[in-house]
């Protein structure tokens, strides 16, 4: 590399840290956690079925993790808005470290179900608090990009985690490696959060001009200030947040579907464990590369188009999987689904940020996450049962669910999301958002 190239990279890194220094430790911790999760994801269904768990019961075991999150996220989100967030985050990560390792020590469907539930409860303590820190630590006009980087940190974990898990298991000679590695990653992330992440005041990150006779959202500014701040809603029961919640339910239905069926689906198509891990990497790579850019585009052009396009892309990919003759053919389809997720996730996160009342960002994130968890739980339960009939049926069901929830979300909040999108990018004024 030339000297000019090295200086260019150094300049980019310096600028990046200058812009994101307050939340960069959060990105680091998220990447560490997801490296551990990524190492475990391809192995868990195979490990549980190898321990005598049948397909229908596997759905229950898989659903235990999100079911616990469903209960825990609203509670811990509410708590995180009323107390220091960093201790909650650290405690959740330490608990997760223990519960991720324990399946090696205890066996049987009931034990696996309980441990997965406890691990889900631990992550429910961490995630709403972390997202609240990110929301309150980021200017409103950059929150799509911030959540894009947050998603990219997760995808970096999913990119490198499966490779580390596969290589480590081969070197050690046992898949027990991935459980120890997952626990160690959560422990290391807890140390990083405790040492590097600072608690911020629970507030919106930019001054907001209160509305006066204009409903929940107001617009201010002049020709010299074409991107005015948008006053947040006064209540959680607003159309923007509810629309995002509905769309997130459909998107996470896919996560529950794939967690149960993907490794088994590929195995039925003749895939090796190495190829299964490689598919996780190939899904993660486009999201790692494009999520920050997608988040920046969301900030510049608004969320609505990306929500629609991302949802349609993942629905298309889900249907196409059912036509593949062998596992390797899934790789180009993975890129379509990954591209959809890369734009959908930061778009929804930006919408949730705009739909969060002051000092309620973690609560809003908890409700948003809980809705996704509902989709994950239902998908996990139904997928195990459908897979006993035909391995293609879960993919068809997911396609239907994501399209239906997209339609409902647009019915609920299309105008309101479009209105706040217009304000964010400095376009012509539209009608303000009204509470439910």
Buried (B, 14 or more C-beta within 10 A) or exposed (E): EEEEEEEEEEEEEEEEEEBBEBBBBBBBBBBBBBBBBBBBBBBBBBBBBEEEBEBBBBBBBBBBBBBBBBBBBBBBBBBBBEEEBBBBBBBBBBBBBBBBBBBBEEEEBEBBBBBBBBBBBBBBBBBBBBBBBBBBBBBBBBBBBBBBBBBBBBBBBBBBBBBBBBBBBEEEEEBBBBBBBBBBBBBBBBBBBBEEBEBBEBEBBEEBEEBEEBBBBBBBEEEEEEBBBBBBBBEBEBBBBBBBBBBBBBBBBBBBBBBBBBBBBBBEBEBEBEBBBBBBBBBBBBBBBBBBBBBBBBBBBBBBBBBBBBBBBBBBBBBBBBEBEEBBEBBEBBBBBBBBBBBBBBBBBBBBBBBBBBBBBBBBBBBBBBBBBBBBBBBBBBBBBBBEEEBBBBBBBBBBBBBEBBBBBBEBBBBBBBBBBBBBBEBEEBEBBBEE
